């Protein structure tokens, strides 16, 4: 009986290791891929794909720093990636396993180098801007025809916000996105991190906080699409997805996205492989699959974000490649800025300030 | 020997599931933040032998606890959590007691069914039920549409993302924990006591206050603790239903841990939360013990 049990255990262990070899676990942002791609990946490679989602960089970062997350591919934003690389959370990519690297777009690679020098640890998945989504009709109803829907005036001027609070405003619950915007509104360098700059940003944010219904980083997609709220300060593609969902539901809600004319934050979501990934080979296979021009185009066509893949551009639908909210034209591109990560001390000031903005304490 | 083994089982349970995790958290609360994996120092280096252990303990200090006193955010969050827990315990009692009373007064053949109905919500995931409340309470949600249709209100009420929504969520979620102990106390009550009270000239109302309530006291106390203790540390309900103004220690803890990546301070917050909870837990234990003695 005992030997029998032993064989069984050994058999189970063997089975587990076989299953393990054919499995890749991906941890990506919510609403961030065309799910048909996931099935396609499994069919093409025979690798089982386990796909989980998150909606905040902080959540991902905690998993990365704790270690043993069990994921093979994760998708942090540039500033977070940089810090996690320093903490030793990722492994260098094996370029020999990534022939599709040739498809990548130099213009984007140059920008992501500031987070990942030499792009040794990561590839760009999507990039976009942080800006203003509006329910056009409701906002015009409240503020009149000439409502400043593409200006930070809309969300940081208390007079406008007081009126908008009737129909509901959501802000991202991400201080690293909101503070640069507040600093831009105050006419300061969005990358400032000293206490004086934070105090200024707090002043701007606190003045409008009473009119913000919620700080949340994913609920606004549905809320905007359903007409529950009329303004969201959020990520470009998420708002464009809300626009699409509203159009599909044909509920009379017309959503529009604008990168603020005063300047908008440009961010990069990078795919990387954790240092303790159980199956780095399969992870490379997944990255290479994603970098395939047609696959990457399918993802962008679905989520309405620009990608860092030059070769994919010929497969993009007009709605995506010709929309300056997604692929900005030269003049908008000049208005975009990037920021660097917060060091621990400044991070604490930032979070504390964010808590006091949100709770009034 | 057998007796010893019997006692050892719950104690092993306590050591494995409470004491060891607590010691780990306590250790982290005495460490310092670092940009590493895991993000705190010092790490215990057993390969360095005795020297390693010594330098490990030398690096621990109470700095994080001192830090908690420098910022009024923390005690405000503890107080606000206590307040929310107190109010929602009271509300749950007000809603739960009549339900438990009605159940205990119903015909005996109905009781198992009613009991089943109270427990039934547990068959659905807690998270999904809280999400359902978001759909009910939203501005364009079921409740507002219903009230608008009735003509009771002209403008949708903003309930979601306010403290009201948090109270609704907590009362809804914790109601069974209040009902069950009160029900079991009331069910055991001898009806002839009420008859005796009425025979002796008590009105039905005063019989309720003088007989029923005192006899269900233990059920009320047990129910209140079962609600109060977990609500203080509640995180899911305030973060889903609450608004930006809802300050609770569970959320502060989340922020220390996730936003600041400051595991040491987050651990210090957790240790203090535990110390705060120890008082009601001890009171609860005492009450249970008294009850057992009274019955024994």
Interface residues (C-beta under 8 A of the other chain):
Chain A: X56 X58 X59 X61 X62 X64 X65 X66 X67 X83 X86 X87 X88 X89 X168 X175 X209 X212 X213 X214 X215 X226 X227 X228 X275 X344 X347 X348 X351 X352 X354 X355 X356 X358 X359 X360 X361
Chain B: X33 X35 X36 X37 X38 X39 X71 X72 X73 X76 X77 X138 X139 X140 X158 X161 X243 X244 X245 X246 X247 X252 X255 X256 X257 X258 X259 X260 X261 X262
